[in-house]
Amino acid sequence: MSVDRTEVADRGEDDAVSTLAASAGVPYYPVAPGVRLNVRSGPGTSYPIIKVLPEGTRVAIYCQRPGTSVTGPYGTSTIWDNIANGEYVSDAYVRTGSDGYIRPRCS
């Protein structure tokens, strides 16, 4: 499962990433309401959790890649969103307005 209700992310890092994304003109997308979302080191549930995003977070998506299938509030998806260097979240928990890829594939 992609949701963890016990850890809390450090807001200082999120603010730095937000500033960088805003300056790069990358759009932000909301995480599903009421969800604290696991951020993993790779595109799948077998990768370690490196932090947890708090409720109400919006994320910049730099690129996307296929990974393990996850079912969340926005359906079932194998798409994983790269939100920072080495940080991935399941697209099934991010409201992008599409069931497909909305950003370039990660290289």
Summary of the structure (lengths in Angstrom):
residues: 107
radius of gyration: 12.3
end to end distance: 25.5
largest distance: 32.7
contacts: 314
relative contact order: 0.24
helix: 16%
strand: 40%
